[in-house]
Amino acid sequence: MCGIIGLHLKNPGLQPQLGELLTQMLEAMTTRGPDSAGIAVYADHAPPRADHAPPRADHAPPGAGHGPASAGAEDALRYSLRSDEAVDWDLLAKRIAAETGRDVRVEPLGSDSVIFGSPAAETSFLAAVRRIAPQVSVPGFGRSMVVVKDVGAPAAICARYGIPRWAGYQGIGHTRMATESAVTTAHSHPFAPAADLALVHNGSFSNYATIRRQLERKGVRCDTDNDSEVAARLIASRMAEGADLEEGLRTVLKEMDGFFTLLVTTRTQFAVVRDSFACKPAVIAETPDYVAMASEYHALAGLPGITAARVFEPMPEEIHVWNR
């Protein structure tokens, strides 16, 4: 049993409240998942840091400070990094910059987490992290998305990273009660296998090992033995082949067996789907200001204007997609 929540804002006036609203919703799901929690937040600008520290200077390889390697922030991907071991983030940024030949900007989130911004190609940046700091994980990356996840209670995690102060236009979250794999940060949700793509899942897949082997034959690598990661990578693989998000979700419905509710987001989309039996709970509320989704209604009860919302449960295999 796990809890999932999401909020897609239509009204820009609510964007300063996004982190606060997501935190309230996530805390409401604590009883469904006390083991670990995570959240993906989408914003047009960087969310505030928990410690309000000023941005650190760029780290660039020698001679690269004013040349082609110094691309503007609009060209950079932002990588959410985390480590259970102590890491000198500034030193790591310098080493990655030297290896990729591109600037790395450091945005601290906490002692164990940081955001690196770099215009380096995604493949070369991720390869550099794996070679230089194999103890460091990359929970997510993109131009708009920041991912934070950790072991422990949702309220404590949100407080630790200052989530209530974050602004943005969209976010999803998950509280986990582990049934298929270990209780670790790596096994917690969201799973974010491609730029600005994130997935949270309530339920279980019975044939995920078969699908994982099929993906491996295509060169798709999973980082954990979590069944939810397989679904996320299947969607990402289909989208890399040219499918849209809805087609990716239809692939999950066709190829993966089990009982599930999925909430999946991209930079511009917010999508919900349930399996053919709709065994796992899901409730959606829509107003002119937002679309909200949660495993249980009480996670939506504190949202502004909820009493006037259109509230419904998605039907089996019914894919709902909202676009920004």
Backbone bond lengths (Angstrom), bond angles and torsions (degrees), N, CA, C in turn:
res aa  C-N    CA-C-N  psi(-1)  N-CA   C-N-CA  omega(-1)  CA-C   N-CA-C  phi
1 M - - - 1.464 - - 1.524 109.01 -
2 C 1.319 116.44 126.86 1.464 122.85 178.28 1.517 108.75 -134.88
3 G 1.309 116.21 167.16 1.455 121.34 177.51 1.513 110.23 -121.76
4 I 1.323 117.09 135.05 1.457 120.83 176.25 1.520 110.19 -124.72
5 I 1.326 114.76 146.88 1.471 120.87 179.02 1.523 108.74 -141.85
6 G 1.327 115.26 155.84 1.457 119.60 175.26 1.515 110.76 -160.81
7 L 1.325 115.06 153.12 1.458 120.95 -179.10 1.522 108.87 -144.66
8 H 1.320 116.48 122.51 1.464 124.24 179.53 1.528 106.99 -117.50
9 L 1.323 116.30 112.34 1.460 120.79 -174.07 1.521 111.59 -88.26
10 K 1.330 115.74 129.65 1.457 121.79 171.84 1.525 111.04 -93.70
11 N 1.324 116.16 -30.71 1.469 123.04 -177.53 1.524 109.59 -93.79
12 P 1.349 118.49 111.54 1.468 120.02 -179.81 1.520 113.47 -59.37
13 G 1.329 117.78 -22.94 1.449 120.64 179.86 1.516 113.88 -64.36
14 L 1.336 117.16 -18.80 1.462 121.04 179.18 1.526 113.01 -89.57
15 Q 1.330 117.53 -7.38 1.461 119.52 -173.98 1.532 114.21 -58.92
16 P 1.339 120.61 -37.20 1.474 118.49 176.96 1.525 113.63 -62.57
17 Q 1.343 117.80 -19.30 1.466 121.59 -177.87 1.523 112.79 -96.20
18 L 1.328 118.72 -0.44 1.463 120.06 -171.68 1.521 112.12 -55.95
19 G 1.328 118.22 -50.54 1.457 120.51 -177.47 1.513 112.68 -60.83
20 E 1.320 116.91 -40.97 1.466 120.87 178.70 1.524 110.88 -63.09
21 L 1.348 116.74 -44.22 1.456 120.46 -178.94 1.528 111.19 -67.38
22 L 1.324 117.52 -41.83 1.455 120.37 178.18 1.528 111.47 -63.17
23 T 1.334 116.24 -39.81 1.463 120.26 178.91 1.518 111.28 -61.01
24 Q 1.333 117.00 -45.30 1.462 120.77 178.16 1.526 111.34 -60.23
25 M 1.319 115.80 -43.02 1.461 120.51 -179.34 1.529 110.94 -65.78
26 L 1.339 116.35 -42.73 1.461 120.27 -178.26 1.526 111.23 -66.46
27 E 1.323 117.09 -41.85 1.465 120.89 178.46 1.521 111.20 -60.84
28 A 1.336 116.95 -34.00 1.461 120.65 179.67 1.526 112.12 -65.56
29 M 1.329 117.15 -20.60 1.462 121.58 -179.62 1.523 113.27 -94.45
30 T 1.329 117.89 9.64 1.463 121.23 -176.29 1.523 112.41 -57.78
31 T 1.310 118.30 -40.16 1.461 120.03 -177.62 1.520 112.22 -67.28
32 R 1.328 117.65 -20.39 1.463 120.86 177.86 1.532 112.04 -86.97
33 G 1.353 116.95 -14.38 1.450 118.79 -177.64 1.506 112.64 -163.08
34 P 1.328 118.22 84.28 1.465 121.04 -177.63 1.522 114.29 -87.03
35 D 1.352 118.42 -4.47 1.465 120.69 -171.92 1.525 112.99 -76.32
36 S 1.326 116.20 -45.16 1.459 121.76 -176.16 1.522 108.51 -160.54
37 A 1.314 115.90 169.19 1.464 119.82 -179.15 1.515 109.36 -154.90
38 G 1.329 114.71 160.97 1.454 119.70 177.89 1.504 110.36 -158.33
39 I 1.327 114.67 165.49 1.446 120.21 -176.11 1.521 109.36 -152.02
40 A 1.319 116.88 141.47 1.459 123.09 172.95 1.514 107.77 -119.16
41 V 1.320 116.81 126.26 1.463 122.52 -176.85 1.522 108.81 -120.00
42 Y 1.326 115.35 132.94 1.459 122.24 178.48 1.524 109.02 -108.64
43 A 1.321 115.56 129.96 1.462 120.40 -178.60 1.523 109.54 -145.19
44 D 1.322 115.83 151.09 1.457 120.76 174.73 1.522 110.87 -76.87
45 H 1.336 116.95 -19.50 1.461 122.71 176.72 1.519 107.79 -131.75
46 A 1.311 116.67 161.46 1.456 121.11 -178.13 1.521 110.72 -61.21
47 P 1.347 118.17 137.73 1.461 120.08 174.28 1.522 110.34 -68.73
48 P 1.331 117.86 156.20 1.461 119.47 179.04 1.515 111.38 -65.69
49 R 1.328 117.69 148.86 1.459 121.70 176.25 1.522 109.77 -79.43
50 A 1.329 114.86 150.01 1.453 120.02 -177.22 1.523 111.88 -60.79
51 D 1.346 116.74 -33.33 1.457 119.97 -176.86 1.529 112.60 -98.01
52 H 1.350 116.20 2.81 1.463 121.86 -178.68 1.525 112.76 56.33
53 A 1.322 116.40 26.23 1.463 119.91 178.91 1.514 110.02 -69.97
54 P 1.326 118.50 147.86 1.450 120.39 176.95 1.517 110.51 -67.96
55 P 1.342 117.71 152.42 1.463 119.59 177.56 1.517 110.72 -57.83
56 R 1.325 116.91 141.02 1.444 120.57 178.44 1.527 109.64 -83.29
57 A 1.310 114.88 160.30 1.453 120.12 -179.34 1.512 110.55 -68.16
58 D 1.340 115.04 154.28 1.455 119.99 175.72 1.518 110.03 -64.85
59 H 1.317 114.99 149.42 1.454 121.30 174.22 1.521 107.14 -113.11
60 A 1.308 117.34 117.28 1.452 120.99 -177.19 1.511 110.12 -126.54
61 P 1.331 117.35 152.53 1.453 119.97 175.65 1.521 110.03 -66.44
62 P 1.324 117.68 158.55 1.460 120.27 -176.85 1.522 111.85 -53.46
63 G 1.337 114.93 132.69 1.451 120.30 176.22 1.512 114.88 80.17
64 A 1.360 117.09 0.41 1.462 118.75 -174.89 1.512 113.05 -99.32
65 G 1.320 118.30 1.56 1.454 120.23 -170.81 1.510 115.37 -64.90
66 H 1.317 119.04 -27.16 1.450 119.23 -176.71 1.527 112.40 -128.61
67 G 1.332 117.61 9.15 1.449 121.14 -178.25 1.511 111.70 -97.18
68 P 1.331 117.58 -160.72 1.456 121.67 -178.48 1.520 113.74 -58.73
69 A 1.348 116.71 -25.61 1.470 118.77 -179.11 1.510 112.34 -68.51
70 S 1.325 118.93 -17.58 1.460 121.84 -175.93 1.515 110.43 -93.83
71 A 1.318 116.70 65.62 1.451 120.03 178.45 1.516 109.98 -72.94
72 G 1.328 116.58 158.01 1.451 121.09 -179.05 1.511 112.11 -73.26
73 A 1.337 115.55 167.02 1.460 120.41 -177.25 1.523 111.79 -60.05
74 E 1.347 116.99 -29.51 1.459 119.19 -178.58 1.522 111.82 -66.20
75 D 1.327 118.08 -19.11 1.458 121.51 179.52 1.528 112.16 -91.98
76 A 1.309 118.15 -6.96 1.463 121.33 -170.49 1.526 111.73 -91.51
77 L 1.338 114.36 145.53 1.452 121.32 164.55 1.522 107.72 -92.25
78 R 1.327 116.59 148.83 1.454 121.87 -179.96 1.525 107.60 -112.44
79 Y 1.328 115.88 121.62 1.458 122.79 -174.44 1.522 109.55 -106.33
80 S 1.324 116.35 125.55 1.461 121.44 173.27 1.525 108.09 -84.86
81 L 1.329 116.76 118.53 1.465 122.20 -178.21 1.521 109.64 -115.71
82 R 1.338 115.06 149.12 1.469 120.02 179.25 1.518 109.73 -149.79
83 S 1.344 115.83 148.80 1.467 120.57 176.08 1.519 109.93 -148.38
84 D 1.337 116.35 137.86 1.461 121.25 173.50 1.520 111.23 -79.87
85 E 1.322 116.96 -13.29 1.460 122.27 176.44 1.528 109.48 -101.74
86 A 1.321 115.92 155.89 1.466 120.31 178.62 1.530 109.81 -64.68
87 V 1.329 115.98 133.51 1.462 122.18 -179.47 1.526 108.74 -133.62
88 D 1.319 116.07 136.33 1.459 121.33 170.08 1.530 106.07 -84.81
89 W 1.322 115.89 96.24 1.465 120.38 -173.04 1.534 111.63 -64.41
90 D 1.322 117.69 -37.27 1.464 119.84 178.71 1.527 111.18 -63.12
91 L 1.333 116.28 -43.22 1.457 119.86 178.94 1.528 110.56 -65.50
92 L 1.323 116.65 -41.33 1.462 119.58 178.80 1.527 110.41 -62.02
93 A 1.334 117.01 -41.09 1.465 120.38 178.58 1.526 110.93 -60.12
94 K 1.335 116.48 -42.44 1.466 120.03 179.33 1.524 111.21 -63.23
95 R 1.333 116.58 -40.77 1.460 119.96 -177.91 1.528 111.14 -69.36
96 I 1.343 117.13 -38.91 1.466 119.87 177.52 1.524 110.24 -67.50
97 A 1.318 116.82 -40.07 1.461 120.42 177.50 1.520 111.30 -60.76
98 A 1.338 116.21 -41.98 1.460 119.98 179.62 1.520 111.16 -65.18
99 E 1.332 116.87 -37.31 1.462 119.80 -176.45 1.527 111.81 -76.97
100 T 1.341 117.48 -37.68 1.467 120.11 -177.04 1.522 112.46 -89.57
101 G 1.345 117.38 -17.67 1.452 120.17 -176.57 1.516 113.34 72.98
102 R 1.327 116.92 20.52 1.468 121.88 -178.72 1.529 108.77 -132.86
103 D 1.325 115.24 150.61 1.456 120.47 -179.82 1.531 111.23 -60.96
104 V 1.315 116.14 151.83 1.462 122.49 172.29 1.519 108.21 -130.57
105 R 1.307 116.27 120.93 1.465 121.82 178.86 1.527 108.88 -101.17
106 V 1.319 116.99 135.03 1.462 122.97 -175.51 1.524 110.19 -103.93
107 E 1.333 116.21 125.42 1.467 122.42 175.51 1.533 107.18 -123.99
108 P 1.327 118.77 102.08 1.468 120.27 -175.37 1.523 112.89 -68.91
109 L 1.317 116.14 140.71 1.459 122.80 172.33 1.519 111.42 -111.25
110 G 1.321 116.50 -33.48 1.454 122.77 -179.26 1.511 107.87 -178.07
111 S 1.329 116.40 179.41 1.458 118.88 -177.38 1.525 112.23 -64.06
112 D 1.350 117.04 -29.01 1.459 120.31 -177.50 1.518 113.46 -103.21
113 S 1.323 118.05 -2.14 1.458 121.53 -174.25 1.514 111.01 -140.89
114 V 1.339 115.05 149.58 1.453 120.46 -177.19 1.522 108.06 -157.49
115 I 1.322 115.70 160.44 1.459 121.31 170.75 1.519 107.92 -112.48
116 F 1.323 116.99 128.64 1.452 122.59 172.05 1.527 108.09 -107.05
117 G 1.317 115.93 128.66 1.452 120.45 174.54 1.512 109.41 -107.61
118 S 1.342 116.70 130.64 1.459 120.09 -177.62 1.522 110.45 -154.52
119 P 1.342 116.99 139.59 1.464 120.43 173.46 1.519 113.26 -83.20
120 A 1.329 117.31 5.07 1.462 120.15 177.42 1.525 110.28 -62.57
121 A 1.320 116.84 151.91 1.457 121.14 176.31 1.524 109.70 -58.36
122 E 1.323 115.64 141.73 1.472 121.31 -177.74 1.517 112.58 -52.39
123 T 1.323 116.78 -47.25 1.470 120.06 -176.72 1.523 112.01 -64.18
124 S 1.330 117.00 -41.35 1.467 119.04 -178.44 1.521 110.94 -71.82
125 F 1.332 118.33 -36.18 1.463 120.62 178.43 1.525 110.33 -65.20
126 L 1.332 117.66 -49.22 1.460 120.67 -178.11 1.526 111.11 -64.90
127 A 1.318 116.93 -37.60 1.464 119.85 177.40 1.521 110.76 -64.36
128 A 1.340 117.09 -38.32 1.460 120.43 178.81 1.527 110.97 -64.78
129 V 1.320 117.54 -41.09 1.465 120.39 178.15 1.524 109.92 -61.71
130 R 1.331 116.89 -45.41 1.471 119.81 -178.46 1.525 111.45 -63.06
131 R 1.327 117.46 -37.76 1.467 119.97 -177.99 1.529 111.85 -75.12
132 I 1.340 115.96 -44.05 1.460 120.28 -172.31 1.528 111.92 -82.05
133 A 1.333 116.77 -38.55 1.469 120.96 -173.77 1.528 110.05 -138.45
134 P 1.330 118.77 73.33 1.464 120.68 -177.37 1.523 113.53 -62.87
135 Q 1.338 117.53 -17.34 1.458 120.25 178.05 1.529 112.49 -78.85
136 V 1.331 117.05 -8.98 1.465 122.10 -178.18 1.524 109.65 -94.77
137 S 1.316 116.67 130.94 1.463 121.45 175.88 1.519 109.89 -101.94
138 V 1.325 115.55 158.63 1.470 122.12 177.54 1.528 106.79 -119.91
139 P 1.337 118.58 90.01 1.460 121.02 -176.86 1.524 114.39 -62.18
140 G 1.349 117.48 -24.08 1.454 119.72 179.70 1.513 111.12 -177.18
141 F 1.328 115.53 166.00 1.454 119.75 178.35 1.530 109.02 -159.61
142 G 1.313 115.04 163.25 1.455 120.41 178.38 1.512 110.91 160.96
143 R 1.307 116.11 -177.15 1.462 120.15 177.08 1.525 112.22 -86.72
144 S 1.335 116.36 -21.55 1.464 120.22 -176.99 1.522 113.37 -121.44
145 M 1.313 118.85 -19.31 1.461 122.74 -167.52 1.524 112.95 -102.51
146 V 1.328 115.34 136.03 1.460 123.62 169.91 1.524 107.57 -121.42
147 V 1.339 116.86 135.12 1.464 121.69 -178.53 1.527 109.29 -118.76
148 V 1.325 115.45 131.29 1.464 122.52 174.17 1.517 107.70 -127.89
149 K 1.329 116.83 130.78 1.464 119.48 173.43 1.516 109.25 -150.02
150 D 1.352 114.73 154.31 1.456 119.57 -172.88 1.521 108.68 -164.02
151 V 1.313 115.65 167.50 1.461 122.62 174.38 1.518 108.42 -88.56
152 G 1.330 116.55 138.68 1.455 120.36 178.36 1.513 112.44 127.54
153 A 1.321 115.93 -173.51 1.454 121.89 -176.93 1.523 111.05 -73.37
154 P 1.338 118.24 142.67 1.461 121.13 -179.65 1.520 113.71 -55.56
155 A 1.317 118.44 -41.62 1.468 121.02 -178.19 1.522 110.95 -61.96
156 A 1.332 116.35 -42.85 1.460 120.13 -179.30 1.524 111.46 -67.27
157 I 1.326 116.69 -39.24 1.456 120.65 179.89 1.525 110.47 -65.94
158 C 1.316 117.43 -45.64 1.465 120.60 179.60 1.523 110.94 -62.35
159 A 1.328 117.34 -40.10 1.465 120.66 178.35 1.518 111.38 -66.57
160 R 1.342 117.10 -40.25 1.455 121.65 -177.12 1.520 112.15 -60.37
161 Y 1.322 116.40 -37.86 1.465 120.34 -176.91 1.525 113.39 -102.36
162 G 1.320 116.96 4.82 1.463 120.05 176.37 1.507 114.33 68.88
163 I 1.341 117.59 29.45 1.460 121.57 -175.74 1.536 112.53 -57.23
164 P 1.345 120.21 -38.52 1.471 118.38 -178.71 1.524 114.17 -57.80
165 R 1.349 117.90 -21.10 1.463 120.13 -179.43 1.527 113.08 -91.64
166 W 1.319 117.27 -3.47 1.456 119.55 -177.39 1.525 111.43 -77.00
167 A 1.295 115.59 140.54 1.461 122.26 174.27 1.523 108.86 -105.58
168 G 1.321 117.46 161.91 1.456 121.07 177.62 1.511 110.81 166.58
169 Y 1.330 115.50 -177.55 1.462 119.65 -177.10 1.528 112.89 -112.24
170 Q 1.331 117.96 -7.49 1.454 120.21 -176.65 1.523 109.63 -164.50
171 G 1.321 115.76 147.83 1.453 118.99 176.14 1.510 111.29 -161.90
172 I 1.334 115.63 154.00 1.461 121.45 174.27 1.523 108.32 -134.57
173 G 1.330 115.98 156.12 1.454 119.85 -179.27 1.517 111.76 -148.72
174 H 1.336 115.26 167.75 1.456 120.81 -174.80 1.521 109.53 -151.37
175 T 1.315 116.47 137.45 1.462 122.49 169.19 1.523 106.81 -116.70
176 R 1.333 116.89 133.35 1.462 120.36 -167.11 1.525 112.89 -114.77
177 M 1.321 114.64 134.85 1.457 122.58 164.88 1.525 105.70 -116.24
178 A 1.311 117.46 103.59 1.453 122.19 -170.79 1.522 111.93 -64.81
179 T 1.329 115.89 132.70 1.467 122.06 175.51 1.519 111.93 -129.26
180 E 1.339 117.84 -28.14 1.461 121.11 -173.65 1.521 113.59 -110.87
181 S 1.323 118.89 -14.65 1.466 120.41 -176.09 1.520 109.41 -156.61
182 A 1.322 115.71 178.96 1.463 121.89 -170.74 1.520 112.51 -68.73
183 V 1.328 114.82 159.38 1.461 121.21 174.70 1.523 107.76 -89.00
184 T 1.312 116.16 94.18 1.458 122.62 177.42 1.525 108.09 -141.45
185 T 1.322 115.52 164.65 1.465 119.18 176.24 1.516 110.68 -61.51
186 A 1.331 117.49 -40.91 1.460 120.66 -178.52 1.523 112.31 -61.97
187 H 1.336 117.71 -33.99 1.458 121.13 -178.70 1.520 112.80 -83.39
188 S 1.312 118.01 -10.48 1.461 120.19 -179.39 1.522 110.77 -78.19
189 H 1.315 115.42 165.01 1.463 122.77 -178.49 1.539 108.45 -100.49
190 P 1.329 118.31 162.50 1.460 130.22 2.75 1.529 112.32 -73.47
191 F 1.351 114.61 157.31 1.451 120.97 167.03 1.519 107.31 -101.52
192 A 1.325 115.12 130.18 1.462 121.22 -172.73 1.524 109.35 -133.22
193 P 1.343 118.00 82.50 1.462 121.50 -170.71 1.526 115.17 -85.76
194 A 1.330 117.73 -7.51 1.460 120.76 -179.56 1.521 108.53 -142.95
195 A 1.309 116.51 166.50 1.458 120.45 -176.01 1.525 111.24 -57.86
196 D 1.330 115.91 124.26 1.462 123.83 175.15 1.529 113.42 61.65
197 L 1.323 117.58 21.27 1.462 122.35 176.68 1.521 108.52 -113.65
198 A 1.342 117.42 127.60 1.463 120.94 -179.69 1.526 109.58 -140.17
199 L 1.330 115.35 147.53 1.465 121.90 -178.68 1.516 109.91 -136.07
200 V 1.344 116.09 136.55 1.459 122.54 167.60 1.524 107.63 -124.58
201 H 1.329 115.77 148.99 1.467 121.60 -167.44 1.516 110.00 -142.02
202 N 1.316 115.74 135.15 1.458 122.29 169.20 1.516 106.91 -119.04
203 G 1.343 116.46 119.43 1.450 120.26 -179.53 1.508 110.97 135.99
204 S 1.331 116.40 -156.74 1.466 121.31 178.26 1.521 109.34 -154.05
205 F 1.341 114.16 147.70 1.459 121.59 175.83 1.528 108.49 -107.69
206 S 1.328 117.10 134.98 1.458 120.62 -177.43 1.526 113.09 -88.86
207 N 1.331 118.35 -24.50 1.470 120.89 -175.51 1.519 112.32 -112.45
208 Y 1.325 117.31 25.86 1.465 119.49 -174.59 1.529 112.57 -65.59
209 A 1.353 117.64 -30.72 1.461 119.47 179.39 1.533 110.49 -65.11
210 T 1.325 116.73 -38.19 1.470 120.90 177.63 1.523 110.47 -64.70
211 I 1.317 116.89 -45.32 1.467 120.65 -179.88 1.526 110.25 -65.86
212 R 1.338 116.90 -37.62 1.467 119.54 178.74 1.531 110.79 -62.20
213 R 1.327 117.54 -41.05 1.473 120.49 178.21 1.527 110.95 -64.33
214 Q 1.323 116.23 -38.10 1.462 119.63 177.42 1.530 110.87 -64.10
215 L 1.329 116.38 -41.77 1.460 120.28 178.26 1.521 110.91 -65.95
216 E 1.331 117.19 -39.36 1.465 120.84 179.24 1.515 111.47 -60.87
217 R 1.328 116.55 -36.78 1.464 119.73 178.33 1.520 111.77 -66.27
218 K 1.331 115.88 -21.33 1.471 121.05 177.08 1.524 111.43 -94.02
219 G 1.332 117.04 3.39 1.459 120.99 178.56 1.505 114.71 89.35
220 V 1.332 117.80 11.70 1.467 122.17 179.91 1.525 108.39 -91.85
221 R 1.326 116.24 123.31 1.467 122.08 -174.42 1.524 110.72 -104.91
222 C 1.348 116.29 132.60 1.459 121.33 173.53 1.526 109.13 -98.43
223 D 1.313 116.77 143.79 1.460 121.63 -179.35 1.522 112.99 -91.16
224 T 1.346 117.20 -20.59 1.465 121.40 -177.48 1.525 108.94 -133.10
225 D 1.357 115.47 177.32 1.458 120.33 173.47 1.532 111.27 -99.38
226 N 1.319 116.97 19.86 1.460 122.49 -178.80 1.530 110.40 -76.15
227 D 1.332 116.83 132.22 1.468 120.74 -179.53 1.522 112.32 -64.78
228 S 1.336 116.81 -31.46 1.465 120.46 -179.27 1.525 111.18 -66.66
229 E 1.329 117.10 -35.57 1.461 119.56 178.55 1.524 110.99 -62.31
230 V 1.322 116.98 -35.67 1.459 120.29 179.30 1.526 109.92 -62.03
231 A 1.334 117.19 -44.39 1.467 120.57 178.49 1.532 110.70 -61.70
232 A 1.330 116.61 -42.32 1.458 119.99 179.66 1.521 111.08 -62.71
233 R 1.329 116.61 -42.72 1.471 119.70 -178.73 1.527 111.80 -72.95
234 L 1.315 117.91 -29.13 1.460 120.33 174.64 1.525 110.14 -64.55
235 I 1.325 116.88 -44.74 1.469 120.49 177.68 1.523 110.60 -63.14
236 A 1.328 116.68 -45.43 1.464 120.27 -179.65 1.530 110.76 -62.02
237 S 1.338 116.97 -39.27 1.457 120.61 179.22 1.520 111.57 -63.18
238 R 1.328 117.03 -43.23 1.464 121.00 178.55 1.532 110.76 -64.86
239 M 1.316 117.01 -40.51 1.455 119.84 -179.70 1.529 111.08 -68.90
240 A 1.339 117.26 -33.38 1.461 120.55 175.97 1.521 111.13 -65.50
241 E 1.335 116.63 -24.72 1.459 121.68 177.75 1.523 112.57 -84.35
242 G 1.339 116.49 -3.95 1.455 120.10 177.50 1.512 115.34 113.54
243 A 1.335 117.92 -3.84 1.462 120.60 178.35 1.519 110.15 -72.68
244 D 1.333 116.70 154.83 1.457 119.74 172.47 1.525 108.86 -88.99
245 L 1.330 116.38 178.04 1.462 119.98 -175.62 1.519 111.63 -61.91
246 E 1.314 118.12 -41.90 1.460 120.21 -179.50 1.524 111.06 -61.81
247 E 1.336 117.28 -40.95 1.458 120.44 177.61 1.529 110.64 -64.61
248 G 1.330 116.85 -37.51 1.451 120.18 176.62 1.517 111.95 -61.62
249 L 1.318 117.04 -41.12 1.463 120.80 178.63 1.530 110.92 -68.31
250 R 1.325 116.96 -36.02 1.461 119.38 176.93 1.533 110.98 -65.08
251 T 1.327 116.72 -31.64 1.458 120.11 176.17 1.526 110.61 -64.05
252 V 1.341 116.66 -40.89 1.468 120.17 176.21 1.523 110.36 -61.16
253 L 1.329 116.85 -46.04 1.460 120.28 178.91 1.524 111.57 -59.23
254 K 1.316 117.36 -37.01 1.462 121.94 -176.68 1.517 112.76 -78.60
255 E 1.338 117.30 -39.27 1.465 120.31 -168.38 1.524 114.96 -104.28
256 M 1.330 118.57 -21.31 1.459 119.79 -175.14 1.522 110.36 -109.54
257 D 1.328 115.09 133.07 1.462 122.45 -179.65 1.523 109.80 -99.83
258 G 1.335 115.73 142.82 1.454 119.52 176.14 1.504 111.69 147.85
259 F 1.328 114.89 -171.70 1.455 122.57 178.02 1.520 107.06 -114.37
260 F 1.326 117.38 123.92 1.461 118.19 -172.04 1.526 112.37 -159.20
261 T 1.316 112.65 149.51 1.455 122.63 160.81 1.518 106.35 -121.57
262 L 1.332 116.51 129.19 1.456 122.48 179.17 1.513 109.94 -117.63
263 L 1.333 115.41 138.53 1.452 123.08 169.14 1.520 105.86 -121.21
264 V 1.330 116.71 119.94 1.463 122.11 -173.77 1.521 108.92 -129.41
265 T 1.325 115.69 136.98 1.453 120.34 -178.22 1.522 110.83 -129.67
266 T 1.335 114.82 150.58 1.453 123.07 167.86 1.524 107.12 -123.29
267 R 1.312 116.73 -173.31 1.462 120.51 -179.26 1.530 111.40 -60.36
268 T 1.335 116.93 -28.00 1.468 120.45 -175.12 1.515 113.66 -125.26
269 Q 1.351 118.62 1.65 1.458 119.79 -172.94 1.526 112.16 -133.16
270 F 1.338 113.63 156.71 1.461 123.69 -177.45 1.517 105.12 -141.41
271 A 1.347 118.28 115.18 1.460 120.45 -170.34 1.521 111.47 -134.41
272 V 1.339 115.29 144.22 1.465 123.03 179.97 1.520 108.58 -130.45
273 V 1.355 116.30 138.96 1.457 120.78 173.75 1.525 108.92 -148.37
274 R 1.329 115.31 147.51 1.466 121.73 174.39 1.520 109.32 -120.73
275 D 1.333 116.54 160.42 1.463 120.93 -178.83 1.524 111.22 -71.22
276 S 1.322 116.49 -179.91 1.467 121.61 -172.93 1.520 113.62 -68.82
277 F 1.335 117.69 -14.25 1.465 120.64 177.15 1.526 112.11 -107.14
278 A 1.327 117.16 -11.14 1.473 122.50 -179.01 1.524 111.36 50.98
279 C 1.345 115.29 46.41 1.464 119.95 -177.91 1.525 112.50 -74.10
280 K 1.314 116.32 -33.74 1.459 120.08 -176.13 1.526 110.40 -89.35
281 P 1.337 117.69 137.20 1.457 120.62 -172.03 1.527 113.22 -68.60
282 A 1.309 114.63 150.41 1.464 121.68 174.90 1.521 108.29 -162.46
283 V 1.312 116.09 134.81 1.456 121.15 176.22 1.521 108.12 -135.48
284 I 1.324 115.92 137.89 1.461 122.63 -178.17 1.521 108.80 -120.64
285 A 1.330 115.88 138.65 1.462 122.18 174.91 1.526 107.83 -124.80
286 E 1.333 116.03 131.70 1.464 119.92 -179.67 1.522 109.99 -129.85
287 T 1.330 114.49 133.16 1.461 122.43 174.51 1.526 107.51 -132.25
288 P 1.335 118.43 174.82 1.461 119.20 174.33 1.526 113.00 -61.96
289 D 1.336 117.97 -16.60 1.466 121.81 -176.19 1.521 113.79 -96.59
290 Y 1.340 118.94 -24.90 1.457 120.12 -173.50 1.525 112.01 -164.72
291 V 1.331 114.41 165.90 1.462 123.45 163.38 1.521 106.39 -119.00
292 A 1.312 117.07 129.99 1.458 121.50 179.90 1.522 108.74 -127.27
293 M 1.331 115.98 147.29 1.462 121.50 179.01 1.521 109.15 -139.03
294 A 1.322 116.87 143.96 1.460 121.50 176.23 1.520 109.49 -155.73
295 S 1.319 114.99 162.91 1.463 120.06 176.45 1.523 111.34 -69.81
296 E 1.328 117.06 -29.69 1.460 121.66 179.85 1.522 109.34 -137.88
297 Y 1.336 115.06 148.28 1.461 119.96 -174.43 1.520 112.83 -62.15
298 H 1.326 117.83 -33.48 1.469 117.86 -173.93 1.529 112.05 -62.89
299 A 1.335 118.16 -18.43 1.460 119.97 174.72 1.527 111.93 -73.31
300 L 1.326 117.16 -16.87 1.463 122.68 179.16 1.520 112.84 -97.73
301 A 1.327 116.03 -12.89 1.464 120.28 -168.33 1.520 113.82 -63.33
302 G 1.344 118.86 -24.72 1.458 120.88 -178.87 1.509 114.52 -92.25
303 L 1.322 118.75 2.82 1.458 120.78 -178.50 1.527 111.09 -72.89
304 P 1.322 118.02 146.76 1.473 119.91 179.58 1.528 110.73 -64.65
305 G 1.318 116.01 134.60 1.460 121.06 177.19 1.508 114.79 72.95
306 I 1.325 118.38 16.76 1.459 120.35 -174.71 1.532 111.59 -66.64
307 T 1.303 117.97 -29.02 1.466 119.63 -177.84 1.526 112.39 -67.22
308 A 1.333 116.70 -21.20 1.465 120.59 178.52 1.523 112.47 -100.82
309 A 1.322 117.84 4.44 1.462 121.67 -175.54 1.522 111.55 -75.13
310 R 1.312 114.95 153.62 1.455 120.98 167.85 1.526 106.65 -83.48
311 V 1.310 117.14 115.55 1.460 122.41 -174.96 1.526 108.90 -113.36
312 F 1.341 116.53 130.82 1.458 119.99 -178.90 1.519 110.30 -155.13
313 E 1.336 114.91 162.59 1.457 122.00 173.82 1.532 108.39 -104.97
314 P 1.338 118.08 127.90 1.466 119.26 178.40 1.520 110.91 -63.99
315 M 1.319 115.51 142.68 1.457 121.53 -178.98 1.534 110.40 -79.29
316 P 1.354 117.34 164.54 1.460 120.08 179.27 1.527 112.82 -55.73
317 E 1.338 116.02 134.94 1.469 124.51 178.05 1.536 113.09 57.25
318 E 1.304 117.05 18.06 1.466 121.91 178.88 1.528 107.91 -91.47
319 I 1.322 116.85 117.43 1.459 121.45 -177.61 1.517 109.12 -95.76
320 H 1.328 115.88 122.64 1.461 122.00 177.16 1.520 108.90 -109.72
321 V 1.314 116.83 126.21 1.457 121.40 179.92 1.530 109.17 -130.01
322 W 1.327 115.54 128.53 1.463 121.33 173.33 1.532 108.36 -113.90
323 N 1.326 115.66 139.54 1.455 121.62 -177.61 1.518 111.04 -113.66
324 R 1.316 115.05 143.40 1.450 120.07 177.33 1.529 109.71 -77.43
